[in-house]
Amino acid sequence: MRFLIVGTSGAGKSTLAQALARIMDCPYIELDQLYWGPEWQPVPHSSFENPVRESTAGECWVTDGNYSAVRDLLWSRATHVVWLNFGRTTVFPRLLCRTISRGILRTRLSHGNRESLRMAFLSRDSILLWSYTTFAKNRIKFAKLREDPHYAHLQWTEITRPSEAKEFLKSCMPDKTRNHE
């Protein structure tokens, strides 16, 4: 199985994708890691697309992200889409806590990049602003993609509450493990 985890910024795509990859015992491909270079500069398209192509050549993988630059590549190879379609009241507080934590702790992300509180609160490039302004557009985009005939082969799971995410992960566990929880 080959899973795409999609949703708006702050929905928990990476967290769910990592957990699912562990359960499925398959590679987790973090698209942010492949897309962003040093100092938050996007890498050249071929430097993004080629590693995505290579890392998704196998029969089982889990990836997270909404990068339209590699959508046709990923979506044509995937078997499942998990859409984290949480409301703003779930997403924004999560993103705010994550951003503040990363800013205070100076957490290193891909290529040594760090989120800063100044960027989060005083910049047009704020992840908080990005999440807020793209929230409704993302919902419309994913609803349209689910209906797109090019992606009719994909099995969709729409998750609208955090408790459903936990149930989804539990349903993916091998029977032996699931029965002992």
C-alpha positions in Angstrom: 0.0 0.0 0.0 1.1 3.5 -0.8 -0.4 6.3 1.3 -0.6 10.1 0.8 -1.4 12.1 3.9 -2.8 15.5 3.0 -4.4 18.4 4.8 -3.8 22.0 5.7 -0.7 23.2 7.5 -0.9 22.2 11.1 -3.4 19.3 10.7 -0.9 16.7 11.8 0.1 15.2 8.5 3.7 14.4 9.5 2.7 12.9 12.9 0.1 10.6 11.3 2.4 9.7 8.4 5.2 8.7 10.7 2.9 6.6 12.9 1.3 4.9 9.8 4.8 4.1 8.3 5.8 2.4 11.6 2.6 0.4 11.7 3.0 -0.6 8.0 6.7 -1.2 8.4 7.5 0.8 5.3 9.4 4.0 4.5 8.2 7.4 5.5 8.9 10.1 3.0 8.8 13.6 4.4 8.2 16.0 1.5 9.2 19.1 3.4 12.7 17.4 3.9 13.0 17.0 0.2 11.6 20.4 -0.8 13.3 22.9 1.5 17.0 23.7 1.2 19.1 25.8 3.5 17.6 29.1 4.7 14.1 28.0 3.7 14.9 28.2 0.0 13.1 25.7 -2.2 15.4 23.3 -4.0 15.4 23.3 -7.8 12.5 21.3 -9.2 14.6 18.4 -10.4 16.3 18.2 -7.0 12.8 17.8 -5.5 11.2 15.5 -8.1 14.0 13.0 -8.6 14.3 12.1 -4.9 10.5 11.9 -4.7 10.5 9.6 -7.7 13.2 7.4 -6.2 11.8 7.2 -2.7 8.3 6.2 -4.0 9.3 3.5 -6.4 8.6 0.7 -3.9 5.4 -1.1 -3.2 4.9 0.3 0.3 5.4 3.9 1.5 3.8 6.7 3.3 4.3 10.4 2.5 2.9 13.7 3.8 2.4 17.0 2.1 0.5 19.0 -0.5 3.1 19.8 -3.1 1.4 20.3 -6.4 4.8 20.2 -8.1 4.9 16.4 -7.6 1.2 15.7 -7.3 0.9 13.8 -10.6 3.9 11.7 -9.8 2.8 10.8 -6.3 -0.9 10.5 -6.9 -0.5 8.3 -9.9 1.7 5.9 -7.8 -0.4 6.0 -4.6 -3.1 3.6 -3.6 -4.6 5.6 -0.7 -5.2 9.2 0.3 -5.8 10.1 4.0 -7.3 13.6 4.2 -6.9 15.3 7.6 -9.9 17.6 7.2 -10.0 19.0 10.8 -11.7 22.3 11.6 -9.8 25.6 12.2 -10.4 25.2 16.0 -8.3 22.0 15.9 -5.7 23.0 13.4 -4.8 26.5 14.4 -4.1 25.9 18.2 -2.0 22.9 17.2 0.0 24.9 14.8 0.4 27.8 17.2 1.7 25.5 19.9 4.1 23.7 17.5 5.4 27.0 16.1 5.9 28.6 19.6 7.6 25.4 20.8 9.9 25.2 17.8 10.7 28.9 18.1 11.6 28.8 21.8 13.5 25.6 21.6 15.2 26.6 18.3 14.3 23.2 16.9 16.4 22.2 13.9 14.3 21.1 10.9 15.5 19.9 7.5 18.8 21.4 6.3 19.3 23.2 9.6 16.3 25.4 9.1 14.5 26.8 12.2 11.2 28.5 12.8 11.5 31.8 14.5 9.0 33.6 16.6 9.7 36.8 14.6 8.9 35.0 11.4 5.8 33.4 12.9 4.3 36.6 14.2 5.9 39.5 12.2 6.4 38.2 8.7 4.3 37.7 5.5 6.0 34.3 5.3 4.5 33.2 8.6 3.3 29.6 8.8 0.5 30.8 11.0 -0.7 33.3 8.3 -0.1 30.7 5.6 -2.3 28.1 7.4 -5.0 30.7 8.1 -5.2 32.0 4.5 -5.0 28.7 2.8 -7.4 26.8 5.1 -10.6 27.2 3.0 -8.8 26.9 -0.3 -7.3 23.6 0.8 -10.7 22.1 1.7 -12.0 23.1 -1.7 -8.9 21.8 -3.5 -9.0 18.3 -1.8 -12.8 17.9 -2.3 -12.2 18.6 -6.1 -9.2 16.2 -6.2 -11.3 13.5 -4.6 -13.8 13.8 -7.5 -11.1 14.1 -10.2 -11.3 11.1 -12.6 -7.5 11.1 -12.9 -7.4 9.9 -9.3 -10.3 7.6 -9.3 -8.0 4.7 -8.5 -7.3 6.2 -5.0 -9.0 4.9 -1.9 -9.9 8.0 0.2 -10.2 8.2 4.0 -11.4 11.6 5.2 -10.7 12.2 8.9 -12.5 15.1 10.5 -11.7 14.6 14.2 -8.5 13.7 16.1 -10.3 10.6 17.6 -10.9 9.4 14.0 -7.2 9.6 13.3 -6.5 7.3 16.3 -9.1 4.9 15.1 -7.7 4.9 11.6 -4.2 4.0 12.9 -5.7 1.3 15.0 -7.5 -0.1 12.0 -4.2 -0.3 10.1 -2.5 -2.4 12.8 -2.0 -6.1 12.1 -4.7 -8.2 13.8 -2.4 -9.6 16.4 -1.4 -6.1 17.6 -4.9 -4.6 17.4 -6.4 -7.3 19.6 -3.9 -6.7 22.4 -4.6 -2.9 22.8 
